[in-house]
Amino acid sequence: MWSIFGGFRVVQVAIDLGMGSSAYDVTAHANTVGMADWLTKWTSLTRTEGKVAGLQVTPALHQANGTFRGKNRSVSMVFTHGDVTALQVSPTPRDDYGRDDVPAEKMRGTLDPASAVLTAARWIADKHACPDRVPVFDGRRRYDVVVQDHGTEFLPANDYNSFSGDAFRCDFTVQPIAGYEQRWADEEMRRRQFRTGRVWFAELLPGQPVVPVRVELDGEMASALIHLIDVQRAVAEQDHPAAPPPQ
């Protein structure tokens, strides 16, 4: 996937999704490109594991490692029965632009970002509607994503987006709760935040989960678009006959 900010390609993202009847794992690689890479040099590798029961997605582990402007950043969260029971963050909230700590009670019942997207996708596939509200904790910030569904729309392919077809649209608003930088209260920082947006989900491969195919983020300074450029289905081991045992 490509992220386009102010008309320029700034980030590329590759996502590997493994989804079974009772478990899931998501790995995402992201990095800046072009002028954005020269200015900020950001990389990120995240891994999420969890369990599935019907529409319920329950994370077990979420890890994120990356760099931003030459500095290492990492998050490691362990979940037990859906609650965060172990958390390691570097740099610490105080050393990260003076973020406020997220109280333990505000972490309860939350989802990491990847699990939150999977929850929305499963909800849409089953109920043909967006979830009303999703509580999210990414290891640093605690926020709620409030969602409204707008039904199915046709998305044509264009120079950026390879997908063409019907997709289910969800509009969302991010409501900050805790873990934000002290400078976030400044007017200039508020103007930089993406607080509202839209995401379109579609089934790309028969029998596979619906996935985001387009995301629009609204900001006062500029808007950002995230486009799908390619999708591939992993070849299962059973698709290849096993080699005969040596004689």
Residue pairs with C-beta under 8 A, 6 or more apart in sequence:
1 12
1 13
1 14
1 15
1 226
1 227
1 228
1 229
2 9
2 11
2 12
2 13
2 160
2 226
2 227
2 229
3 9
3 10
3 11
3 12
3 13
3 224
3 225
3 226
3 227
4 10
4 160
4 224
4 225
4 226
4 227
5 11
5 36
5 222
5 223
5 224
5 225
6 222
6 223
6 224
8 34
8 35
8 36
9 33
9 34
10 32
10 33
10 34
10 35
10 36
10 224
11 30
11 31
11 32
11 33
11 36
11 42
12 30
12 31
12 33
13 28
13 29
13 30
13 226
14 28
14 29
14 30
15 26
15 27
15 28
15 29
16 26
16 27
16 28
16 234
17 24
17 25
17 26
17 209
17 211
18 24
18 25
18 26
19 52
19 118
19 208
19 209
20 52
21 52
22 51
22 52
22 53
23 49
23 50
23 51
23 52
24 48
24 49
24 50
24 51
24 52
24 57
24 118
25 47
25 48
25 49
25 50
26 46
26 47
26 48
26 114
26 115
26 118
27 45
27 46
27 47
27 48
28 44
28 45
28 46
28 114
29 44
29 45
30 42
30 43
30 44
30 45
30 66
31 37
31 42
31 43
31 44
32 39
32 40
32 41
32 42
32 43
36 42
40 68
40 69
41 67
41 68
41 69
41 70
42 66
42 67
42 68
42 69
43 66
43 67
44 64
44 65
44 66
45 64
45 65
45 66
46 62
46 63
46 64
46 65
46 114
47 61
47 62
47 63
47 64
48 59
48 61
48 62
48 63
48 112
48 114
48 115
49 59
49 60
49 61
49 62
50 57
50 58
50 59
50 60
50 61
50 79
50 115
51 57
51 58
51 60
52 58
52 122
55 119
55 122
55 123
55 126
57 111
57 115
57 118
57 119
57 122
58 79
58 81
58 82
58 115
59 77
59 79
59 82
59 111
59 112
59 114
59 115
60 78
60 79
61 77
61 78
61 79
62 75
62 76
62 77
62 79
62 112
62 114
62 115
62 139
63 74
63 75
63 76
63 77
64 73
64 74
64 75
64 76
64 138
64 139
65 72
65 73
65 74
66 72
66 73
66 74
67 73
71 91
72 90
73 90
73 91
74 88
74 89
74 90
75 87
75 88
75 89
75 138
75 139
75 140
76 86
76 87
76 88
76 89
76 139
77 84
77 86
77 87
77 112
77 137
77 139
78 84
78 85
78 86
78 87
79 85
82 109
83 107
83 108
83 109
84 104
84 107
84 108
84 110
84 137
87 107
87 139
89 96
89 139
89 140
93 99
93 100
93 101
93 102
93 140
93 179
96 140
96 181
97 181
97 182
97 183
98 181
98 182
98 183
99 140
99 141
99 179
99 180
99 181
99 182
100 178
100 179
100 180
100 182
101 178
101 179
102 137
102 140
102 141
102 142
102 177
102 178
102 179
103 178
106 137
106 142
106 177
106 178
107 137
107 142
109 135
110 135
110 136
110 137
110 142
111 119
111 134
111 135
111 136
111 137
112 136
112 137
112 138
112 139
113 136
113 138
116 134
116 136
116 145
117 212
118 209
119 131
119 134
120 130
120 131
120 134
120 147
120 170
120 199
120 201
121 201
121 209
121 210
121 211
121 212
122 209
123 129
123 130
123 131
124 130
124 168
124 170
124 201
124 210
125 203
125 209
125 210
128 168
129 149
130 147
130 148
130 149
130 168
130 170
131 147
132 146
132 147
133 144
133 145
133 146
133 147
134 144
134 145
134 147
135 142
135 144
136 142
136 143
136 144
136 145
137 179
140 179
141 176
141 178
141 179
141 180
142 177
142 178
142 179
143 174
143 175
143 176
143 177
144 174
144 175
144 177
145 172
145 173
145 174
145 175
146 172
146 173
146 174
146 175
147 170
147 171
147 172
148 170
148 171
148 172
149 168
149 169
149 170
149 171
150 169
150 170
150 171
150 198
151 168
151 169
152 166
152 167
152 168
152 169
153 166
153 167
153 168
153 169
153 200
154 165
154 166
154 167
155 161
155 163
155 164
155 165
155 166
155 167
155 200
155 202
155 213
155 214
156 164
157 163
157 164
160 225
160 227
160 229
161 213
161 214
161 227
161 228
161 229
162 227
162 228
162 229
162 230
163 202
163 204
163 213
163 214
163 228
165 202
166 202
167 200
167 201
167 202
167 213
167 214
168 200
168 201
168 202
168 210
169 198
169 199
169 200
170 198
170 199
170 200
170 201
171 196
171 197
171 198
172 196
172 197
172 198
172 199
173 195
173 196
174 194
174 195
174 196
176 184
181 189
183 189
184 190
184 193
191 219
191 220
191 221
192 219
192 220
192 221
193 219
194 217
194 218
194 219
194 224
195 218
195 219
196 217
196 218
197 215
197 216
197 217
197 218
198 215
198 216
199 212
199 214
199 215
199 216
200 212
200 213
200 214
200 215
201 210
201 211
201 212
201 213
202 210
202 211
202 213
203 209
203 210
204 211
204 213
204 231
205 231
205 233
208 233
211 228
211 231
212 226
212 228
213 228
214 225
214 226
214 227
214 228
215 225
215 226
216 223
216 224
216 225
216 226
217 223
217 224
217 225
217 226
